[in-house]
Structures are given as C-alpha cells and as structure tokens.
Amino acid sequence: MSVTTFRADKSTIDTLTPAQDAANSPGAAPSRTASAPTPTPVPKELVHRAQVCEVLLTDWSRLDDSRFTVTGRWMLDHRMFTSIQGRHDPLIAAETFRQAAILLAHAEFNVPLDHHFLMWDLSVDVRPEHLYTGDGTAAVEIEMTCHDVTWRRGSASSIRYTAVFRRDGQTVATAGGTCTCAAPAVYRRLRGERVSAPCGPLPLVAPTAPQHVGRTSPMDVVLSPTGEPHQWLLRADTRHPVLFDHEVDHVPGMVLLEAARQCMVATLGHDVFLKAMNSEFKRYVEMDAPCLLEVVRVPAADGQEAVRVTGRQGEDVVFSASVAAVRLRGRDVSASTFHAERPISPIPSAQFAAAQPAGRAATGSFQYPSLTTTVPKEFVHRASIAEVLLTNWERRDDRRFTVAAQWPRTHSFFTSVQNCHDPLMVAETFRQAGVLLAHTELGVPLGHQLLVRDLGVHVQPEHLGIGDVPASVELEMTCSNVKQRGRVLAECRYDAVIRRDGDFVGTAYGTVSCMAPTTYKRVRSLHGPEEGRPPLALTAPVAPQLVGRSSPKDVVLSPAEQPDQWRLRADRSHPILFDHPLDHVPGMLLLEAARQSASATLGHASLPLRVESEFERYVELDAPCLIETSRPRGVGPAGEETVVVTARQAGEVGFRCTVTLDTSAL
C-alpha cells in the first residue's frame, strides 16, 4: 500500500477550560473569566504531536458541511522551520496543513484518536512576497475545503483537502492533499511485523555539509553523500526532536519533504527559495533499508527553476516530488506581522449536534475532555504561544497549587547542557507558574505588572536528562507571606517542589510584587517609550564557545577592559529574551548573563546546579551595565564550583547572583 502515516500519541494531561475549572473550584479568582485571552494551541493529540510546542494550530470553526476555518501561528524561532532570507519556511505551511487535516478528521469527521492517517499526496505553493517574518509570531488563517469524503461505520475513511492560507487578509499559500484513515487492527494487518516486532533503523550515516543543503546544524541534515552526482542517501536520525516527535515504524512524511527541499538546494544552489512542491507517497519508506534519492532538473515556469526528486528502496519507487524554486533579490518590503487576531470559538457539542447532518455524531473541541494544550499566553506574560511551557493548573487549598508543564526535547534558546534540560528552563517554568497563579488564583488583573524581587533554583541532574519524549513536569507551588492591597495581591512568596514523572527534580523559590498600570507608569515615568530614550547601540559579543553558546545571537556579554568583567549585551531583537517590548532588561536575560559570566570565569560551560539571584533595581536599556564575577573563598563540595556575579549600572548594584556549576564530569 502506498502511504506515509502520522500516528497519535496516547499520553494526556487533563485540561479544563476556565469555565469548567471555575465550576470545580469554588475558590477560583474571578479574573479567570474576566478577560478574553487569545487562543491556546489545540490539544496536541488532535494533531498527532507529542510536544505541545510543536502544535501550530490554535482554533477551528465550521463554515458549512465541507468548509472550515482553522487558525494557526508561525513562530519566528522554530527549531526546525527556521526563517530563510527573512521569510517563513514554506515547509511550515506544509506542516500546518498536515496538522489541520488531522484536526478536522478527529474533531469534525468522527475519526477516533487511535486511528492512523495515511497520506497519499501533499502539495504546497507559497507566495514569497507575503512570507516575511516580521517581529514576532505570525497569525494565519486556513480555509479548509473537504472533497470526496467517504464514510465507514460512522467516521470518515478517506478525505481530500484543499486549503488557502491567509495572513492579514493576503493569500500566503495554497495546499492540497489526500489521506485515508486506518483503524488500529487494520494498520496492524497492513504493517505486520513492522508493528509487532519492529526492526531497528540503519546505522546513522554521515550528513552532507549543512551549508550545501541550506542548513546550519548537521542534526537537521537528512541527506548523506553517495559519491555520485545528484544522488544522496536518505538520513533518518530518529533522535531528531521535531522530525521524529514521537515513535514511528517508518520514515515520516515531513522527513521526505525536507529531503526533497534539501535535494533542491544541493542541486540548484543555496540562494534558491522553495516556491512549490507536489509530492506523492507511493509506499512506506522503511527505516531498516537504504533509500536512494535521485534528482534531475526539469523544465519550469518563467522565473523559476525546478527539479524532480525520486526516492527508491530496492527496485521500488517509494516517494517522488516535483519542486519549484525562485531566486529572491533581497527584501523589497518590510512588514510587522505581530497583531492580535479575533479568537474563533469552537462550537459547543450541544449546539453543534443540532447543526449536524443526520447520522453524524456531535463533534467539536468539547468531545475530548482529557487532552493537552498550553495555558493562555497572557496568563504567563508571553507574546509567543510557542514560549508557553505550562499546560494546566489545579488548586489544592487556599495556598497550595499544582501546576503542570511540558519541557520540549529541544528549545531554540534553552538548549541542552550535558544532555540535560537547561536548569534556566526550570527557572522560566517557575516564573511562568508564579505569574499564572497570580492572575488566575490570587486576583491580579491581567493589566498589572509583576516584579520579581528574588528567584532561586536548585536542581538534581540525575532527573534532568533528555529522553525520547518531552518531559512531563509538575510543580507543587506554595504561596506564603501574602500581602494584599484591598482585594488585589500586593506581594507574595512562592516555593516550589518540582517533579518529573514522580521523580524529584529540584526546588525553586521567588518573591513577586504586583503593581497597577498607573502606579507602574508613575514609577517608570522616565523610562517609558514615550520618553524617547533610545537603548544603547548593540555591542559585539564575546566568542560563543567561551560562554557555552553556539550562536552569537544568544550571547549576552561583550568584552570589557578588565579580567572577570563584561558589558551586558541586550539584543532587543532576540525572539526569546525579548519576547515582547520592554522598558528595562528582563530578569531572564540577567540570569543568562550570570550563567555565561560564570562559565567564562571558570573556563568551561557546565550544568548549573544552583542559581540564587536578587533583583535590587531595574537594569535600564539606555545605560551601560557592567557584569563582574568573583570566586568565594573556601572549598565547596567536590565536583562543584561557585561564582558570584554582580551587575552594576551607574555605580549602583542592580542584580546579584550566585551560580554553582557541576564540574564532576570534567
């Protein structure tokens, strides 16, 4: 059978809507329903993803029996679908279409969650002039039309989809594809021993040089040289956190689309941009047999170049794609795509049942009460949904709460350290949990500012290791020293015990105070954007390898004149550290500066075991800030080294931090 499939993941964390949770928690604060935050991602199970951060869709609604509107978001900082020549990666449109097709099959055509999706073909055609990345996450709307739907026992067994993608009212892409749905028993018969006794993948072969295929990291390269012109071996790295988001018994379709794109770049040159791709999945591409990819140039439309990519295993053609490309000539327009978009509300089950054709079961987002998505981004003060790490929360009593989170296997900024999740991602998770509870449980309105006074994290490395699936995390949060101003929280301390799959990961603590918008404006009157005080010019970074980084973009230190001193480097275009506009240096940037300066002082980058910080005053963007380090006297425990970091601005201490690093592996 000629197919490529995408399989559902069965693990879930219960997620309640604010209205449902309010009904179950009498003590819930009224602020839960007093605001209208933008949509969260749809549950990951509905798009067959294991990691919440890989979900690109946010909502959907039915227009009629065959047409639907699906909303999504394209992140500026995606781990795999990176920007190309200032534009979104065209393959993010293909992945968005794939997710939309699966979502509608489950949510609107009654396909059970454990069924498999077999893709027969997938095409995408983009408008490069409308793909500019702008300054943040791009909101997209996809008009999906279903054709040739066949039914079997009350659920769809085959659907043909076509799609039009729009952004700010402009068409950015079109797509199409055909899929069939197979019940688990059918799939087992179809795949036989591939399911019951799967063979391991082939040994991983060396990648082609990343720059030859339009990539920067060898891990993202899916081609291996053969020594023959215009031929490559497929390279399927099952450790890849995006292309192999969950366990599969064959090469995923998105790996093949990426292989076709990389073949195009290797053949036509690195300055080409994918315009269109028409692909066919003729058979499963197995992971235990070599797959040869052959490329030939073919005629193309005016202003375009084209190749034909054919994948063979043995004598069989398993995959083919016609790929068209254009050569772009710089940026001729500039656009910012970050804007709020009206949420599209799913139709409740009872209401939708009345609109259903006879014989079709009620569908919609309320059909699945136990699926996983993120909390609204507004509740954790993030602009990009992709940066939300929290998935749920629950009140235990007046001062104790449980917050659920998911850590992705890879993150564009919180990269792995010694094959462990970054402890600063633990700090960011704790920060988000504190902000979430302030808004949802302690009565702080969404417009208020939350000021962190101190923040500390202690971790146990043995339970921070990166596994084959995203890490499911629980934070047991306790609030103490609660002070109120009227009925609104003025200040509180949080303490957290962090567990992963029941294992103790570490602890965290922090104190926050809350400030109304008018008070904040008064306090910060000399530093708001209306004052017109420009930030300092961006200075050159220190070498990334000196501070445990691979990209200069992620370096927050610049050289200074004295040893153990650096100048703070605050790049306001950084998509994570400056996720949204700010009038001061954010706390997470200062924590990163502490980690980087500690690494530079010790001469190596190691896993932070403890980070204990105090934020004594705002660190401003329009004045130089000097980072100084010192080594405390005395000898600490074996396998640990400690560095004290101080940030000074205009002679005043703005930030202090003590960083203890794990040196046992050195």
Secondary structure, DSSP 8 states (H G I E B T S, - for coil): ---EEE-----------HHHHHHH-TT--THHHHS--------GGGGT-SSGGG--EEEEEESSSSEEEEEEEE-TT-SSS--BTTB--HHHHHHHHHHHHHHHHHHHS---TT-EEEEEEEEEEE-GGG-B-TTS-EEEEEEEEEEEEEEETTEEEEEEEEEEEEETTEEEEEEEEEEEEE-HHHHHHHHTHHHHS------------GGGTT-SSGGG--EEE-SSTTEEEE---TT-TTTTSS--SS--HHHHHHHHHHHHHHHH-TTEEEEEEEEEE-S---TTS--EEEEEEE---TT-EEEEEEEEETTEEEEEEEEEEEE--S------------------HHHHHHHS-TT----SGGG-SS------GGGGT-S-GGG--EEEEEE-SSSEEEEEEEE-S--SSS--BTTB--HHHHHHHHHHHHHHHHHHTS---TTSEEEEEEEEEEE-GGG-B--SS-EEEEEEEEEEEEEEETTEEEEEEEEEEEEETTEEEEEEEEEEEEE-HHHHHHHTTTTSGGG------------GGGGT-S-GGG--EEE-SSTTEEEE---TT-TTTTSS--SS--HHHHHHHHHHHHHHHHTS--EEEEEEEEE-S---SSS--EEEEE--SS--STTEEEEEEEEEETTEEEEEEEEEEE-TT-
